[in-house]
Amino acid sequence: MTTTVNAYLATAPDAPLSKGTIERRDLGPKDVLIDIAYAGICHSDIHTARNEWRGTTYPVVPGHEIAGIVAAVGPEVTRHKVGDRVGVGCMVDSCGECGPCKDGDEQFCTKGSIDTYNSTSYSGEFTHGGYSEQIVVTERFVVRIPDGLALDVAAPLLCAGVTLYSPLKHWGAGPGKKVAIIGLGGLGHVGVQLAHALGAEVTVLSQSLRKEADGKRFGADHYYATSEPETFRTLRNEFDLILNTVSVNLDLDRYLSMLAVDGSFVELGLPENPLSVRGFSLLKNRRSLAGSLIGGIAITQEMLDFCAEHNIGATIETIDASQINEAYDRVVASDVRYRFVIDAATFAD
């Protein structure tokens, strides 16, 4: 048996998302049923809905920034109970047995982690995401949202938050470290808050100084415009860590020149074209060019607890479900400060 719920679906690459219904599976022994309260809009949702990354299966319900309340649990669930405030991020399952899974890096599961939407589960079920009234998820992939975090500002943290927190922790951002964040958008504005709270000296590298006041408010110590050639001369050999949150092809050699000895440049966005870099840019100062993909369940929970402790949340604009298509166009036009969040109560309207 299944349960029918209201949702917003992408039905074709060039079609607007539209209201419809989907079927959610009945609770299994280790499943959690969540009444969704808010669903964040990630640029990945847009890429998938519009088939810009190829491989989209239609119809599909996007959404992997999900915050809500537990409505029911299976008989073997021990981590969550009815009424708990919970979240679901970019994954809903993994094998749980391989090395990465055992190390808490379920996103690198050697069998292949199961994405929250546009993915096929190990049992053959096609996954639909958070643009819906309810979702059923195995308890291992449901995280607790602390009482100190409002559900609406917590929703984007399930992707944007862990995408920044994971590399900040992995590459040791903290006191005595100089961290640069490229881009002050949906990812970058959360990254600045996290890096500041971790104790690092934080610099924002943005195309212009238009958002400088916001950057300083989020905790940036410095703010530079990359459109100014002097920026790259001033910041040569400056940073221990640079996190790139933008999905455009940058002149990597110029940015690598900003790294100190043993510094790392970490790619978080997904540019359209292959990355290009001169070998000497890496050899000098023993620099590293790396990438990072979201984070496992344990570090996602750690991130949420850290955000609650330090009063960190996404800066959001809450919309009704009927405004999703308009919001998509505004995200593409960079016309949002800084994340859209859908009020899930409006999926039934």
Buried (B, 14 or more C-beta within 10 A) or exposed (E): EEBEBBBBBBBEEEBBBEBEEBBBBEBBEBBBBBBBBBBBBBBBBBBBBBBBEEEBEEBBBBBBBBBBBBBBBBEEBEBBEEEBBBBBBBBBBBBEEBEBBEEBBBBBBEBBBBBBBBBEBEEEBBBBBBBBBBBBBBBBBBBBBBEBBBBBBBBBBBBBBBBBBBBBBBBBBBEEBBBBBBBBBBBBBBBBBBBBBBEBBBBBBBBEBEBBEBBBEBBBBBBBBBEEEEBBEEBEEBBBBBBBBBBEEBEBBBBBBBBBEEBBBBBBBEEEEEEEBEEEBBEBBEBBBEEBBBBBBEBBBBBBBBBBEBEBBBBBBBBEBEBBBEBBEBBEEEEBBBBBBBBBBBBEE
